[in-house]
């Protein structure tokens, strides 16, 4: 009697696991299709990014009135700061002597 109950429970557990595996197997083709669609969409978007960032397209955009205010800064207009400079407070006898900027400058961190 105990052996029959144990065998029945083991058989039920085995069938339950088989059902779970079958359900996962049935969902697998849809998941693979979704992955393939996402891969294709990713490739399409990557191509669009490369096409947008191409030098020809950027030069074309630079001629439009929307972007007429943008300019490439000259080397002397770019202010360079070492990494972590903002975290260091100058001593009382030291002062940061920066040349006055002629135009608004960009800050480049090296």
C-alpha positions as CSV (number, residue, x, y, z in Angstrom):
1,X,0.0,0.0,0.0
2,X,2.8,2.5,0.9
3,X,4.8,1.4,-2.1
4,X,1.8,2.0,-4.4
5,X,1.2,5.5,-2.9
6,X,4.9,6.4,-3.3
7,X,4.9,5.1,-6.9
8,X,1.7,7.1,-7.7
9,X,3.2,10.3,-6.2
10,X,6.5,9.8,-8.1
11,X,4.6,9.2,-11.4
12,X,2.5,12.3,-10.8
13,X,5.6,14.4,-10.1
14,X,7.3,13.1,-13.2
15,X,4.2,13.8,-15.4
16,X,4.0,17.3,-13.9
17,X,7.6,18.0,-14.8
18,X,7.0,16.7,-18.3
19,X,4.0,19.0,-18.7
20,X,6.2,22.0,-17.6
21,X,8.9,21.0,-20.1
22,X,6.3,20.6,-22.9
23,X,4.8,24.1,-22.1
24,X,8.3,25.7,-22.2
25,X,9.0,23.9,-25.5
26,X,5.8,25.2,-27.0
27,X,6.7,28.8,-26.0
28,X,10.3,28.5,-27.4
29,X,9.5,29.2,-31.1
30,X,7.7,32.4,-30.2
31,X,10.6,33.6,-28.0
32,X,13.1,32.7,-30.8
33,X,11.0,34.7,-33.3
34,X,10.9,37.7,-30.9
35,X,14.7,37.5,-30.5
36,X,15.1,37.5,-34.3
37,X,12.8,40.5,-34.7
38,X,14.7,42.4,-32.0
39,X,18.0,41.5,-33.6
40,X,16.7,42.8,-37.0
41,X,15.4,46.0,-35.4
42,X,18.7,46.5,-33.6
43,X,20.6,46.2,-36.9
44,X,18.2,48.6,-38.6
45,X,18.6,51.2,-35.8
46,X,22.4,50.7,-35.8
47,X,22.4,51.4,-39.6
48,X,20.3,54.6,-39.0
49,X,22.7,55.8,-36.3
50,X,25.7,55.2,-38.6
51,X,23.9,57.0,-41.5
52,X,23.0,60.0,-39.3
53,X,26.5,60.3,-37.9
54,X,28.2,60.1,-41.3
55,X,30.3,63.2,-42.1
56,X,28.4,63.9,-45.2
57,X,25.1,64.0,-43.3
58,X,26.6,66.1,-40.5
59,X,28.0,68.6,-43.1
60,X,24.6,68.8,-44.7
61,X,23.0,69.5,-41.3
62,X,25.5,72.2,-40.5
63,X,24.3,74.2,-43.5
64,X,20.7,74.2,-42.3
65,X,19.4,77.4,-40.5
66,X,18.4,75.3,-37.5
67,X,22.0,74.5,-36.7
68,X,23.6,77.8,-37.9
69,X,24.4,78.9,-34.4
70,X,26.7,75.9,-33.9
71,X,30.4,76.2,-34.7
72,X,33.5,74.2,-34.3
73,X,35.6,75.7,-31.5
74,X,39.1,76.9,-32.2
75,X,41.9,75.3,-30.2
76,X,42.6,78.4,-28.1
77,X,38.9,78.6,-27.1
78,X,38.9,75.1,-25.5
79,X,39.7,75.1,-21.8
80,X,41.3,71.9,-20.6
81,X,41.1,70.6,-17.0
82,X,42.8,67.6,-15.5
83,X,40.6,64.9,-14.0
84,X,39.7,65.6,-10.4
85,X,40.7,69.3,-10.6
86,X,37.2,70.4,-9.4
87,X,37.6,68.2,-6.3
88,X,40.8,70.0,-5.2
89,X,40.4,73.2,-3.3
90,X,43.2,75.7,-3.8
91,X,45.2,76.7,-0.7
92,X,44.8,80.3,0.6
93,X,48.0,81.4,-1.0
94,X,47.2,79.8,-4.3
95,X,44.7,81.0,-6.7
96,X,43.6,79.7,-10.0
97,X,44.7,82.1,-12.7
98,X,42.7,81.5,-15.8
99,X,42.9,83.8,-18.8
100,X,39.7,85.7,-19.4
101,X,37.6,83.9,-22.0
102,X,36.8,85.9,-25.1
103,X,33.8,83.8,-25.9
104,X,32.0,81.1,-24.0
105,X,34.4,78.2,-23.9
106,X,34.0,74.5,-23.9
107,X,35.6,72.4,-21.2
108,X,37.4,69.2,-22.2
109,X,38.3,66.7,-19.5
110,X,41.4,64.6,-20.2
